[in-house]
Amino acid sequence: MQAAHSFNWLSLIPGLDHAPNHVVMGAAVAGALVVATAVARTQLVRAQKSEHGGIIPEARLSFRNFFEIIAEAIFRLTENVIGKHDAPRFFPVIGTLFVFILSANLVGMIPGFLPPTDNLNTTLALGTFVFIYYNYAGFRAHGFAYLKHFLGPVLWLAPLLLFIELATHVFRPISLALRLRGNIMGDHVVLGVFSSLVPYLLPVVFYGLGLFVAFVQAFVFCLMTMVYISLSTSHDH
């Protein structure tokens, strides 16, 4: 891993040469997304003040169009998984997770940068956030009756089911973290190795594979988050 990525642009910046890469890159990705979102918001406000009121999309791709395409696709998926009634409430969190994870994954395709999502600290933090959030959503939807979900329908099986449910829920953020980190790190290592062995033409294939992996892993992470939210807020418990 270190051999494939011996050079890092952060090493050239005074004060950041010994800073944790995943922290610096995570903050950089978040900052870039804030700026991009502000630009998209400015374009949307300007479009709303035009003659057509922003209803007609722009002919060329812009920050606004880019975010609208992503938002529409994620919102439809959220409706299908969580339901039309709850989708507007959970969509902002799901959309934010998707855009951040996708952007963090894609950073690793820039030579001299490491994606923050190839570090277990970053992915475990994301998994822990999801764990806290979907349990919070469950308590908000059901109150303390949400705890009945951990006990099952049969009273005499409650101790066993409680242990199984707790183990399952604890493993969820860990599985999210390991899946995301493992796939991104593996893809990054493969790209680095083949770029070193054959620096011309062949890496293009792996860059295409990297784009696919970056998107799929962001999609899977958010899809599992939606499933967990749906299970915790369902009224079928």
N, C-alpha and C positions, 0 to 999 in steps of 0.2 A: 504494500500500500504506500509506504513512504517512498519507495524507490520509484514508483510510477508517478508520484506527485512530489518530487524533490523540490520543485520551485513553487513558491507561493507569493503572490503580489503583496500580501500583507507584510512580508518580511522586509519590504522596502520602505514601509511607513514607520517613522520613529514613534515609539511607544506602543505599537501594535505588533512588533515582531515576536513578542513572547506572549501576546494575548491569546486566549482560547479561540481557535478559528471559528468554531460553531457559534460562539456568542457574538463575535464581530460580524460574521456573515449573516446570522439571523437578524441582527439589528439592522444591517445594511439592506436586507431584503424587505424588512418591515418598513423602513424609511422610504425605500424606492416605491413601494406599493402605496404609501400615504401620498406621495407626490403624484403618482399616476392617477390615483383616485381623485385627487384635487383637480387635476387637469380634466379628467372625464366629467367631473361635476360641473366645472366651469363651462365646458362645451355643452352639457345638457341644459344648463340655465340659459345659455345664449340661444340654443335651439328653441327652447320654450318661449322665448321672447320674439321669435321670428313669426312670419305670416302663418305658417302651417302649425305652429305651436309645438314643434318637435315630434309630431306624429309621423311624418315622412322621414325615413332613415336617410342618412347621408350616402352619397354615391360612392365615396371612397372609404376605406377602412381608417378609423380614428380610434383614439382612446375610448371615446363614448361607445362606438359600435362594438369594439372589442369586449368591453365590460358588459354591454347589453347582451351579446351573444352568449357569453359565459353565464350571466345571471339567468337568462331565460332557460337555458339547458338545465342548470342546477335546480331552478325552481320547479320545473316540470318533474324532475326526478324526485325532488322532495315531496311533491304532491302525490306521486305514485307510491312512495314508501311510507310516508307518515300520514298522508291524507290531506285533502283540500282544506279542511277546517284548521288544522294545526300548522300547515306548511308556512303561512306567512310569519308565524311566530318564531319558527326555528330556522327559517331560510337564511337570515343574516349570519348566524353562527356557522352554518354549513358552508355558505358561500365564502366566508372569510377563511375558513380552514382550507377549502379547496384552492383558492387563489394563492394563499401563503405557501402551502405545501408544494403546489405545482411550480411556483416561482423559485422556491428553495431548491427543488430538484433540478431545475433547468440551469441554475447558477453553476452547477458542477460541469456543465458542458463548455464553459468558458475556460480556455487554457489559463492555468495559474490560479484558479479558484477551486475551493473544495465546497461541495454543497453542505449546508448545516444539517441536512437530514441524513447524512451518512455517519452522524455521531449519535450514539445511544442516548446521551443526555437530552438532545433536542427531541428525538422521537418519543422518549419516555415522558418528557414534559407535555408533549402534545397528547399522548395517550392518557396521562393523568388528568389533563384538562377535560378530555372527553368523559372519563370515568366520573369526575365530579359533576360535570354538567348534566349528564343523562340521569344521574341519581337525584340531582336537584330538580330536574324536570319531573321525575316521578313523584317526589314529595310534594311538589307544587300542584300536580294534577290530582293526587289522591290523599294528601295529608299523611298522617301516620299509618293509615290503612295500606300505604305502599309497602310497609314491612311484611304484610301478609303474603306478598309475592315470594318472599324468601322461605315461607313455611309450607307452602303447598296446600292442597285441598283436604288432606287427611291429617287429623291431629296427631295420631300416634306415629306418623312418619315425619313429623315436623323436625325433630332433632337431626335426622339423617339428611333431609332435604335442605335444612338450613346450612349444614356443612357443605353440601354439594353446590348450593347456590352461591355461598360466599366464595368458595374456591373458583367457581366459574366467573364471577364478577371481578375478582382480583386478577384473574388471568387475562381478562379482556384488554386492559391498557398495556399489559406486557406483550400480548400477541400483536397488538397494533404497532407498538414500538419496534419489536423485533422484525416484523414483516417489512415495514417501511425502511428501516435502517439496512436490513440485509439486502434487499433488492437494489437500493440506491448505491450502497457501497460496492456490491458485486458488479453492477453495471459500470460504475466509475473505474473499478480496477481493470475490467476487461478492456474498456476504452483506452486506458492509459497504457496497458501492455501492448495492444496491437498498434497503437500510435507510435510506440517506441520501436517496435519491430519493423513495421511497414508504414513510414510516415506519409506516404502518398496514396491517394485514391481509396485504399481499403478502409481507413478510418471513417470515411463518409458513410459507409454501411452501418458502422457502430454508432455514429452520431444519430442516424435515423432510428436505430434501435433504442438509443438513449432517450430520444424524444418520446417514443412510444412508452417506454418504461416509466418515465417521469409522469406522463399523463395517467397511465393505468394505476400507478401507486397512489396518486392523489385521489383518483376516482374511488379506488377500493377503500381507502381510509375514510373518506366521507360517506361512502355507501354503508360501511359497517357502523359509523356513527349514527346515521339515520335509522338503521335497524335497531340499535340499542335504545335510541330515543323512543322509537315506536313501541318497543316492548315495555319500556318503563312507564309510558303514558297511556298505554292501552287500558281500556275499561273492561277487558275480558278477564282480569285477574280474579 
